[in-house]
């Protein structure tokens, strides 16, 4: 019996016992679809978070924040904490060659004590109101779409000017989707905590690649979204970009540092103390992530000098976020692999059981084949191929099922985390199903091949 006839025999066996074969393959189908679906979900998470990481400034960005809880060995110096000041900025700018860009920042965030922005009866609460230097655009991967960034003259005069994100524009002036055209509010006046400011710049619209594609698709097929309702537009709507990083960037207001400290003295906590500007943080960039460790050591040495040996500062690096992302993704893959492995194991047990039952039904048939010249290896290969065929058919069905599963998962996930099916995941899942079929068929094949033809012919 050649291999082709053996494979066709396996398909005939499946077709003869359709319902039994379906139940046998169910474990394989579930295992393969779970593996592909979990892989697609994790890949979508990875794409979304990596994209957000780049939008937040990349791995080369370092953030220095004040730390008011000193190390144990310095607890007795708590009353001497000075926080971050402009002296630190100048010292780092002049004495840290590995720092290519640096900007001080005095910030007020929505989740701490929100500031209210109003215009013509409309109001909004920005994610972030930041007083800083113009370098903040480059460090934080912001780009101007219209207008200009504030300059040294604006900072020197503490001018009441600001640069806003598109989320602020949409809330106060109307979004392009609602108005039908893009509004560019340059020269318009808004009130920030009751104080008038003039808009001199508008930032780009920030959104994930998935959110951008969906927005363009909605423009081309508006009738489809009217029928499907809000479910189809997941992650867009009020999200304006998908991941919270994009939403924060769209709902940000920048103004000169002097303007923030002068206009909002007493409103923004920690901006002044006896005439000394207290900074919320320092943000800087280094040439490359390979120089992160020496750059951190260089910055720490300088700050320890300006802070008189008191370690009242801490570092927040994008590398930490990247490591957290890697850990989460690795754990998700491990969990998905375990679940899929259990399903495939159950499927393998099912195949083994059904092959053993099939052998019991075909003992006389096997005896006749051996009596007319079939060798032990012929019978072994026939049974092994049949179990492998069942697993392969189950694997193909599982791959088909995984597409439907991923589409269903996509309806409940944010746009920026849209699941992505990869060829690698499909190949891995199908390969595992084939291996399970081979392993599950080994014992039944060995048992069938060892049947004695005389005893098999006498079997009733």
TIKOL-21065 format. One line per 8 residues: number of its first residue (from 1); their letters; for each residue x, y, z of C-alpha. Coordinates in steps of 0.02 Angstrom, whole numbers, padded with zeros to 5 digits. Each point is the difference from the previous one (the first is absolute). Layout:
N
NUM = A = X,Y,Z; ...
This chain:
460
1 = XXXXXXXX = 00000,00000,00000; 00079,00164,-00053; -00008,00161,00102; -00134,00081,-00110; -00119,-00145,00021; 00033,00002,00186; -00043,00186,00011; -00158,-00027,-00103
9 = XXXXXXXX = -00046,-00143,00116; 00017,00121,00146; -00119,00123,-00083; -00125,-00140,-00037; 00006,-00051,00183; -00038,00179,00052; -00142,00014,-00125; -00075,-00167,00050
17 = XXXXXXXX = -00011,00053,00182; -00034,00187,-00020; -00073,00039,00171; 00126,-00107,00093; 00143,00081,-00096; -00068,00174,00038; -00005,-00036,00186; 00176,-00072,-00013
25 = XXXXXXXX = 00065,00156,-00086; -00088,00121,00118; 00146,00009,00121; 00121,00033,-00144; -00115,00134,-00071; -00014,00088,00169; 00186,-00013,00032; 00051,00070,-00169
33 = XXXXXXXX = -00128,00141,00003; 00049,00046,00179; 00184,00004,-00046; -00026,00107,-00155; -00126,00113,00088; 00110,00028,00152; 00150,00033,-00111; -00100,00127,-00101
41 = XXXXXXXX = -00060,00087,00158; 00175,00011,00073; 00070,00062,-00166; -00132,00137,-00003; 00045,00050,00178; 00184,00003,-00044; -00028,00108,-00155; -00109,00123,00096
49 = XXXXXXXX = 00118,00020,00148; 00156,00012,-00107; -00083,00133,-00106; -00051,00096,00156; 00176,-00017,00069; 00072,00085,-00154; -00134,00135,00007; 00045,00035,00182
57 = XXXXXXXX = 00179,00044,-00047; 00086,-00165,-00033; 00126,-00094,00104; 00120,00148,-00004; -00113,00105,00112; 00040,00021,00186; -00115,00081,00127; 00065,00063,00167
65 = XXXXXXXX = -00128,00029,00138; 00017,00063,00179; -00003,-00133,00133; -00060,00053,00171; 00032,-00167,00085; 00187,-00013,00022; 00100,-00162,00011; 00010,-00073,00175
73 = XXXXXXXX = 00177,00060,00029; -00054,00181,-00038; -00166,00008,00092; 00074,00122,00127; 00025,00126,-00142; -00184,00007,-00050; -00017,00182,00055; 00139,00048,-00122
81 = XXXXXXXX = -00088,-00064,-00157; 00006,00135,-00134; -00085,-00086,-00147; 00044,00036,-00181; 00049,00178,-00045; 00068,00097,-00148; 00175,-00020,00073; -00014,-00185,-00040
89 = XXXXXXXX = -00049,00040,-00179; 00148,00115,-00029; 00121,-00120,00084; -00057,-00145,-00109; -00003,00103,-00158; 00180,00057,00027; 00075,-00152,00086; -00083,-00155,-00075
97 = XXXXXXXX = 00066,-00030,-00177; -00110,-00154,-00022; -00157,00107,00019; -00043,00065,-00174; -00165,00086,00044; -00071,00057,00166; -00152,00098,00054; -00070,00046,00171
105 = XXXXXXXX = -00187,-00020,00026; -00132,00062,00120; -00152,-00109,-00031; -00177,-00019,00058; -00084,-00165,-00042; -00184,-00043,-00006; 00013,-00144,00122; 00084,00110,00132
113 = XXXXXXXX = -00085,00170,00002; -00082,00038,-00169; 00004,00172,-00080; -00154,00060,-00092; 00007,00075,-00175; -00152,00096,-00062; -00059,00093,-00153; -00171,00066,-00050
121 = XXXXXXXX = -00093,-00107,00126; 00097,-00159,-00040; 00125,-00076,00120; 00123,-00143,00009; 00132,-00069,00118; 00166,-00036,-00087; 00098,-00156,00041; 00153,00109,00021
129 = XXXXXXXX = 00040,00186,00014; 00188,00024,-00011; 00112,00151,00018; 00166,-00042,-00083; 00130,00045,-00130; -00027,-00021,-00189; 00113,-00155,00005; -00145,-00094,00077
137 = XXXXXXXX = -00073,-00027,-00174; 00149,-00097,-00063; 00028,-00097,00161; -00182,-00055,00012; -00020,-00034,-00187; -00123,00143,-00026; -00017,00089,-00167; -00083,00164,-00046
145 = XXXXXXXX = -00136,-00012,-00130; -00037,00187,-00007; 00070,00159,00076; 00159,00011,00103; 00077,-00052,00164; 00029,00133,00133; 00174,00078,-00003; 00124,00082,00119
153 = XXXXXXXX = -00089,00168,-00010; -00165,-00082,00051; 00089,-00081,00147; 00089,00159,00053; -00162,00100,00001; -00103,-00143,00075; -00119,00024,-00146; -00174,-00075,00011
161 = XXXXXXXX = 00022,-00112,-00151; -00023,-00187,-00019; 00011,-00145,-00120; -00143,-00124,00008; -00036,-00178,-00057; -00140,-00049,-00117; -00103,-00073,00143; -00010,00172,00082
169 = XXXXXXXX = -00044,00075,-00169; -00139,-00127,-00029; -00078,00028,00172; 00000,00190,-00011; -00018,00038,-00186; -00072,-00161,-00074; 00080,-00152,-00079; 00019,-00022,-00189
177 = XXXXXXXX = -00122,-00146,00007; -00134,00110,00078; 00032,00163,-00093; 00046,-00076,-00167; 00166,00090,-00016; 00160,00023,00099; -00003,00149,00116; 00166,00089,00028
185 = XXXXXXXX = -00028,00113,00151; 00161,00102,-00013; -00021,00171,00083; -00156,-00056,00094; -00014,00032,00186; -00036,-00132,00133; -00007,00011,00189; 00110,-00116,00104
193 = XXXXXXXX = -00060,00000,00181; -00082,00168,-00037; 00154,00083,-00078; -00003,00048,-00185; 00126,-00081,-00119; 00027,00019,-00187; 00024,-00156,-00106; 00158,00015,-00106
201 = XXXXXXXX = 00022,-00181,-00052; -00097,-00160,-00034; 00082,-00171,00019; -00021,-00147,-00118; -00139,-00126,00024; 00077,-00152,00085; -00073,-00172,-00022; 00055,-00179,-00017
209 = XXXXXXXX = 00018,-00076,-00172; -00154,-00109,00030; -00103,00151,00054; 00055,00097,-00154; -00050,-00142,-00117; -00168,-00017,00085; -00032,00187,-00010; 00039,-00002,-00187
217 = XXXXXXXX = -00110,-00154,-00022; -00143,00089,00087; 00016,00145,-00121; -00011,-00117,-00150; -00141,-00109,00071; -00108,00108,00114; -00155,-00105,-00033; 00084,-00155,00072
225 = XXXXXXXX = 00034,00088,00164; -00176,00068,00010; -00065,-00179,-00010; 00126,-00078,00119; -00010,00138,00132; 00133,00038,00130; 00070,-00176,00007; 00090,00016,-00166
233 = XXXXXXXX = 00083,00164,00050; 00087,-00069,00153; 00142,00106,00066; -00047,00152,-00107; -00149,00107,00051; 00052,00091,00157; 00167,-00088,00003; 00072,00106,-00141
241 = XXXXXXXX = 00148,-00109,-00039; -00015,-00165,00093; 00137,-00026,00130; -00001,00122,00148; 00169,00068,-00057; -00080,00067,-00159; -00150,00067,00094; 00114,00090,00123
249 = XXXXXXXX = 00102,00077,-00141; -00158,00061,-00084; -00065,00075,00162; 00157,00096,00049; 00031,00187,00017; 00177,00073,-00005; 00049,00174,00057; 00165,00086,00044
257 = XXXXXXXX = 00074,-00054,00167; 00002,00179,00066; -00182,00021,-00047; -00048,-00155,00099; 00095,00054,00155; -00054,00182,-00005; -00182,-00013,-00055; -00043,-00150,00108
265 = XXXXXXXX = 00101,00039,00155; -00096,-00078,00143; -00112,-00100,-00119; 00128,-00128,-00053; 00073,-00089,00151; 00188,00009,00023; 00042,00131,-00131; 00082,00126,00117
273 = XXXXXXXX = 00081,-00002,00169; 00081,00159,00059; 00023,00058,-00181; 00080,-00164,-00056; -00091,-00091,-00140; -00049,-00177,00052; -00010,-00113,-00151; -00118,-00145,-00024
281 = XXXXXXXX = 00132,-00095,-00098; 00146,00009,-00119; -00013,-00086,-00168; 00152,-00039,-00104; 00061,-00104,-00146; 00160,-00096,-00026; 00083,-00048,-00166; -00047,-00185,00007
289 = XXXXXXXX = -00070,-00132,00117; 00171,-00085,00003; 00064,00150,00099; -00141,-00004,00126; 00100,-00067,00148; 00149,00119,-00017; -00120,00146,-00031; -00099,-00041,00159
297 = XXXXXXXX = 00161,-00011,00100; 00060,00165,-00072; -00164,00087,00041; -00004,-00075,00174; 00176,00061,00040; -00045,00177,-00049; -00165,00001,00095; 00084,-00068,00156
305 = XXXXXXXX = 00114,00153,-00006; -00139,00127,-00027; -00106,-00083,00136; 00143,-00003,00126; 00006,-00190,00004; -00187,-00021,00035; -00082,-00128,-00114; -00169,00086,-00013
313 = XXXXXXXX = -00026,-00042,-00184; -00043,-00155,-00100; 00013,-00056,-00181; -00142,-00059,-00111; 00064,-00077,-00161; -00092,-00067,-00151; 00112,-00153,00018; -00095,-00044,00159
321 = XXXXXXXX = -00164,00009,-00096; 00073,-00105,-00141; 00054,-00133,00125; -00174,-00002,00077; -00075,-00020,-00173; 00117,-00145,-00036; -00045,-00084,00164; -00187,00018,-00027
329 = XXXXXXXX = 00012,-00066,-00178; 00108,-00147,00054; -00124,-00046,00139; -00147,00015,-00120; 00085,-00113,-00126; 00042,-00125,00135; -00180,-00002,00064; -00068,-00019,-00176
337 = XXXXXXXX = 00124,-00138,-00038; -00051,-00097,00155; -00185,00015,-00041; 00029,-00051,-00181; 00114,-00143,00054; -00134,-00070,00114; -00128,00007,-00141; 00120,-00086,-00119
345 = XXXXXXXX = 00040,-00132,00131; -00186,-00035,00020; -00013,-00010,-00188; 00144,-00123,-00007; -00081,-00111,00131; -00160,00004,-00101; 00093,-00053,-00157; 00086,-00142,00092
353 = XXXXXXXX = -00166,-00063,00070; -00087,00006,-00167; 00145,-00088,-00087; -00002,-00138,00132; -00188,-00018,-00026; 00026,-00003,-00188; 00130,-00139,00016; -00121,-00104,00106
361 = XXXXXXXX = -00129,00016,-00139; 00125,-00044,-00137; 00096,-00146,00077; -00061,-00124,-00134; 00039,00128,-00137; 00178,00020,00066; 00017,-00190,00011; -00054,-00021,-00182
369 = XXXXXXXX = 00124,00133,-00057; 00143,-00083,00091; -00054,-00170,-00065; 00007,00058,-00181; 00173,00077,00018; -00010,00165,00096; 00152,00019,00111; 00006,00060,00179
377 = XXXXXXXX = 00070,00168,-00056; -00142,00019,-00128; -00132,-00017,00136; 00099,00114,00116; 00011,00137,-00132; -00184,-00017,-00046; -00061,00028,00178; 00127,00139,00032
385 = XXXXXXXX = -00048,00090,-00160; -00185,-00012,00042; 00026,00080,00171; 00109,00135,-00080; -00132,00035,-00132; -00131,00023,00136; 00116,00123,00089; 00039,00093,-00161
393 = XXXXXXXX = -00183,00020,-00044; -00032,00059,00177; 00145,00122,-00017; -00069,00074,-00161; -00173,00016,00080; 00080,00081,00153; 00089,00129,-00109; -00164,00042,-00086
401 = XXXXXXXX = -00086,00013,00169; 00138,00113,00065; -00042,00134,-00129; -00179,00008,00064; 00065,00000,00179; 00120,00145,-00035; -00138,00100,-00083; -00108,-00024,00153
409 = XXXXXXXX = 00143,00050,00117; 00032,00155,-00105; -00176,00063,00038; 00045,00014,00185; 00179,00065,-00010; 00060,00180,-00021; 00045,00052,-00176; 00185,00017,00039
417 = XXXXXXXX = 00004,-00180,00065; -00089,-00077,-00149; 00049,-00186,-00009; 00118,-00045,-00142; 00010,-00178,-00068; 00176,-00043,-00056; 00060,-00138,-00116; 00121,-00055,00135
425 = XXXXXXXX = -00142,-00033,00123; -00099,-00096,-00132; 00151,-00106,-00045; 00041,-00034,00182; -00179,-00049,00043; -00017,-00114,-00151; 00170,-00078,00035; -00050,-00038,00179
433 = XXXXXXXX = -00161,-00081,-00059; 00097,-00113,-00118; 00123,-00047,00138; -00146,-00039,00117; -00077,-00111,-00135; 00162,-00095,-00024; 00029,-00025,00187; -00181,-00049,00029
441 = XXXXXXXX = 00009,-00129,-00139; 00161,-00085,00054; -00074,-00117,00130; -00152,-00053,-00103; 00114,-00025,-00152; 00120,-00109,00099; -00144,-00100,00072; -00079,-00028,-00170
449 = XXXXXXXX = 00164,-00046,-00084; 00034,-00135,00131; -00164,-00092,-00031; 00030,-00182,-00054; -00094,-00034,-00162; -00068,-00170,00059; -00065,00073,00165; -00068,00151,-00091
457 = XXXX = -00097,-00109,-00124; -00077,-00096,00146; -00055,00162,00085; -00188,00018,00010
